[in-house]
Amino acid sequence: MHIPISRREMLKASGVSVSLPLLEAMSPALLGQGTVAPKRMVMICSTLGLHSPSLYPKLTGNDYETTEYLSILQQHRNDFSLFAGLSHPEQTGKEPHDTEMTFLSSARNPGLGGFRNSISVDQVAASHLGNLTRFSSVALSTEGSESQAYTTNGVMIPAEHKPSRLFAKMFLQGSPSEVRRQRQRLAEGLSILDLVGDQTKGLSDKTSANDHRQLDEYFEAIREAEKDLQESEAWFDKPKPKVDVIAPQDIAEKADLVGRVTSWFKMIPLILQTDSSRVVSLVIQDHLVVPSINGVTAEHHNLSHHGQDPNKIRQLKLIEKEILGTFNQLLTSMSETQEYGKRLLDHTSILFGSNLGNANAHDPRNLPIFVAGGGYEHGGFIKAGEKENNTPLCNLYVNLLQRMGVETDSFGTSTGVLQF
């Protein structure tokens, strides 16, 4: 018979609580050593989908007639491709919105008994790049610490949701004493990880098979954290990049969804241009408030379950148009930023989409997916799969990984490589 172990006992047995430091950003020194701009990946998920009748054209190919939503992106028509007929298989989860966890991983049956997430596509790219940048990857959110970035052992990487905090850690140089304190914290972190590993081994005798699995995941997370900390120490003596921009102000008002998204879309080009990181993920989440958008009187989540009510659909489209408008601003910024004689957008693959194809029914099939930039030949609407027989979204992920230089022909639930 197994003896129950409370969380308090677990922490007591461990001796300490483990807190991984958020790393600071690098100077773009490596960029100056070569003549070829690095490849980047940005993965963006708006978790409540896009209203399909307003998004998709009737005809595929490059000669499609624009739609209500695509007209917002008209100036960048040749900078993106729109996909239909893509999804992850077996996404029935414990809760209707559990697919938020698996948008970048494709792990099956999210949230059900025994579920364990798998590595997300952004982390495969980050692992391939290693520590070429001070941040191997950056996980962002418009609300809270929930992210879609998961490590090899399925542990979520907490998201940063305050632009001012990330800006400070990337671009504001600390005093010598602050750097010494941070280095000391790093050294203490390494010793703490060793202590945690030693003092929790005895717990295995008290646990069930399922608890064994959870402890194994915990120890693996500790080993990964220790490796990251050891490799990050070399960056302490390198200066941070200097940027001629005003530090962003955090938006306290949850109702300002557009402002929160815009804040991150202003930061992302800066992160990439300074080579602070080459892999970025952003999750645009429901804030459980009425968005401060003219004409909107209900919560975004409530409106996504419109039940074909014309008034709800009208308000939902107002929200989604604003989100697409911020995406258009991001593409404009990425197009206006030059490096090595080309646009920053040309060196950056940006995926913008959702984990829900029909939020009204919590349907995770037929996901709305854009891919912009990255040096691809764009300008078309592509039906990658049939409505009732979708192509795995991971087939597209494999293409994106290959564009990043990852030598692989598979990821997650892929069955091949989606070429376009």
N, C-alpha and C positions, 0 to 999 in steps of 0.2 A: 504494500500500500504506500502511495506517495504522500509525503507530508506537504501540505499547502505552504507556499512561500509568498508572502505579501511583497508589494513593491518596496515598502519600507525596509523589510528584511533584505531584499536584494541590494538596496543601496547601502545598507549597513554592512553586508557581506563584502560588497565591493570596496568599502572604505571611503570612497569619494564618488562624486558625480562627475560625469565626463562632459565637457563642453568644448567643442571644436572651434577654434578661432576663425573668424572670417578674414581671409588673407587680403593683403594690400596689393595694389596694382603696380605694374611694371612700367619702366620707361620704354619707349619704342626703339631701343638700341638695336635689337635684332633686325628690325625692319631696314635699318640703314646699311646693313652688311650685304644685302643682296640687291638684285635688280628686278626681282619678280615679287609681286605682292602676294601675301599669304591668302589661302582660301579660308573663308569663314562660313559659319552656319548659324542661322537665327530661326528658332522654332517658336511660333506664336499660336496660342490656342484661346479662342473665345468660347467659353464653356457652354453657352446657351444657343449655339448654332446660328444659322442664317436662314431667313425665310426663302425657301427654294423657288417659289413662283416669281419672286422679285430678283433672283440671282441668275438662274441658268438661261442661256439662249436656247432657241429652238433648234438651231443648226450647229453642228460641230465644225471644227476647222478654223482657219484664220479669217474667214469672211463672215463670221457670225454677226448677227445684228445685236447691238448692245441692248442691255436691259436696264431696269430701274436702278439696280445696285451697281452694275458694271459701268454705268455712265459716270459714277463718282470717281472711278479710276481711269477715265478715258484718256487723260494725258499720258498715262503709263501703259497703255494698251499693249505696246510692243515690249514691255518690260516684265510681263507676267504671263503665266499659263494657268487656266482654270480647269480643274479636274472634276469629273463626276464618276460615280460607280466605284468608289474606293471605300474600304472599311477594314476594321480588324475583325476576324472571325471569333465567334463564341464570346460575345461581350455581355451576356446576361449576368448581372451581378446581384449582390445582396440588396443594394439600394439603386434607384433609377439613375443616379448621377455618379455611380462608382466608376464609370468609364473615364472620368476625369483622371483617375490614377493611371490609366493604361494608354492614354493617347500617344505617348512617346515610347511605350514599351511593347504594347500588343499582348501582354499577358492575358491568358484566358480566364473567364469567369471571375472578374474582380469582386473582391469582398466576400465571396462564398467561403464556406468552411475549408480550411487548409490552404486558402489562397496565399500565394507568395508572389510578389511582383518580381519582374526581371529587369535587367539593365535597360535604361532608356537610350534612344538613339543618340541623343546629344552627348551622353556619357561615353558611348563607344567612340565618338569623334574626339572627345576630350582626352580619353585614354590614349588614343593614337598620337595626339599631339604632345602629350606629356606635359612637362614644365617649360615649354618654350615661352609661355607667358606666365606672369605671376598668378593670374587666375586661370586655371585650366578650363574652367567653365563658370558661367554666372547664371544663377536661377533667380528669376524675378517674378513678382506677383503684384497685382493691383490691390490686393487685400490679404493680409496675414501671411503666415509662413508656409502655407501649403504650396508645394510645387509639383511639377510633373517630371522632375529629374530624379532618377533612381540609380543607385550603385549596382555593382555586379551582384550583390547579395540581396537586392530588392529593398534597400533602405533609402527612404526619401531624403534628398538633400534639401534642407530648409531654404525657402525663398527669402530674398530681401524685398521688403515692400516699402522701404523709405529711400527715395532717391538721394536725399541729403546725406544719409549715412553711407551709402555706397560711394557717392562722390568724394566724401571726405577720406574714405579708406583707399580710394584709387588715386586721388590727385593732390591731397593736402599733405605736405611733408611735416612729419612730427619733429619735435625738438630732439636733440641727442639723448636727453634723459628719457623721453617717451619711447624712443627706439630701443633704448636699453631695457626699459620695463617690458616692452613687447617681446624682446628677445628672451628675457627671463621667463615670461609667461609661456613662451614656446618650450623652453627647457623644462619647466615644471609640467607642462602638458605631456611631454614624452615620459617623464617619470611616473605621472599619474596613470598613463595608459599601461605601463608595465605593472603597476600596482593593481590595477583593476583586473588585468589578465591573471595575475597570480592568486588573488584573493577570492575569485569567483569560481575557480575550478572545482572546489569542494561542493558546490551546489549541485553538480550533476548527479550525485548519489541520491538526492531528494526529489528528482524531477521525473515526470512522465516522458514518453517518447516525443510528444509534441513540445514539451518544455525543452527537451534536449535540442530539438531543431531550432527553437527560438534562441537558446543560448549559443548554439553554433553560429547563428546569424549575428548575434551580438558580438562574439569574439572576432568574427570576420570583419565586422564594421570597425572594431578597435584596431585590428591589424592594418586595414586600409587607411584609417586616420593617422596611425603612427607613420606609415610610409609617406603620406602627404605632408605631414609636419616636418619630417626629416628633409624632404626634398625642397620644401618651401623656405628653409632657413637661409639658403644661399641668396635669396632676394632681399634680405634686410639691408645689405650694403649698397644696393642699387637705387639710385634716385627715382622718384616717381615722375611721370611725365608732367610737364607744365602745360596747362590749357588756359587759353584766354577767353574764358566764359565765366559767367556768374554762377555760383553754386545754386543748385535748385532748392526751392522751398517745398517741403512736404505739404500735401493737401490733406488737411484734417477732416474735411467734410466728406463722408462716405458717399453722399449723393452726387458728388462731382465725379462721376464715372469717366467722363470725357477728359477732364483735367488729369486724372490719375493715369489714364492710358497715354495721354500726350506727354506727360512727364517722362515716362519710360521711353517713349519713341524719340524723345530728344536726347536721352542718355545713350541709347544703343549705338548710334553712329559715333559718338565720342569714345565709347568703350572699344569699338572696332578700330577706329582711326588711330588711336594711341597704342594699339596692339596690347591693351590691357587684358583682353581675352579674345579668343577667336570662336568661341562657342557660347551662345546665349539662348536661354529659353525664357518665355514670358507666358504666364497664365492670366487671362482676363476673367476675373471671377464675379459672380453675383454678390452684391453688397447688401442684399436684404433691405434695401431702402428704395424709395422712388427716385430715379435719376433726375438730376436737375437739368432737364431738357424741356424746352417749350412744347406744350401739347401732351406731355406724359404725366399721367396721374396715378399710375400703378407701378408696382415693383417689376423689374425686368423678368424675374422668374415667373411671376404670375402671368405676365403678358405672353411669355413663351408658351404657356398652356392656354392658347387662345380659343380652342374649341371652335375654330372658324368664325368667331365673333368678329365682325368687320371693325368695330371700334378698337378691340384689342389688337388686331392685326395692324391697324393704322398706327397705334402707339408703338407697337413692337418695331415696326419699320423705321420709325423716327429714331429709336435707339440704335438699331443696326446700321442705319445710314451714318450716324455720328461716329460709330466705331470704324466703319469703312473709310470715313473721312480722315480719321487719325492715321489709318494705314496708308492712305494716299499721301499724307504729309510725311510719313516715314520714307516712302519711296522717293518723294521729291528731295528730301534731305540727303538720302543715300546717293541720289543721282547728281546732286550739286557738289558733293564732296569728291575731290579729285586726288588720285594717287597714282604714280607711275604712268601718267598720261591717260589713265582711264578713270571711270567712276568707281567709287567705293562699292556701289551696287553690283558692278560687273564681277567683283571678286567675292561677293557674299550671296550665298543661297538662302533665301528667306522663304520659309513655309508659314502660311497663315491659314488657319482652318479651325475646325471644331471637332469635339468628340461626339457630337450629336448631329445626325442628319435631319431629324425631325424632332425638335425639342418638345413639340406639342404632345407627342406620343413616346417620348424618351427613346426614340429609335436610333441606335448607333450605326445604322447602315447609310450608304449613300452620303458620305460626309462631304461637306463643302471644303475644298482644298485649293488654295492658290500656291504656286511656286513662282517667286520673283527673283530676278537677278541671277547671279552665279555663273554667268557666261553661257547660259542656255539660249537656244533659239526659241523665243517666246512669241506670243501674239495670238495663240489659239485657245479654243475650247475643246477639251479632250474627254471623250467618254471612255474611261479606262476599263469599265466593266458594265455588265447589264444591271438593271435596277434590282432584279431578284437574284443576281449571281455576281456579286461584287468581286473585284480584284483586291487582293490584300494591299492595304495601304503600305505595308512594309516593303512591297516591291518598289515603291517610290523611295522609301527610306534607304534602300540599298543603293539606288542611284545617287542620292544625296551623299551617302557615305563615300562612295567611290569618287565623287567630285571633290571630297575633302582629302583624298589620297589614301583612304582606308582600303586595303586590299582584301575585299570580301565579296562573295556572291550571295550572301544570305544575311538576314537579320530577323529576329522574332519569328513571325508567322509567314515570312515571305515564301513565295513559290517560284521566284525568278526576279528579274530586274525590269522595272518599268522604264522603257526608253521613250524619250519624247524630243 
